[in-house]
Amino acid sequence: MADQVGLKWVGFIFATITLAVIVTTGMVVKGYADGAYSFDAPTVSTSSR
């Protein structure tokens, strides 16, 4: 039989990682929705003046 305490720790670690990924994904999606990020490359001025 599997060690119950060990399985609880593994489950806790996976749950923590999953929660971190969900929060990070939500923040990135909200940033794109608010316009903080852009898919377009920034325009760089190359004039010497």
Secondary structure as UniProt FT lines:
FT   HELIX           4..34
//
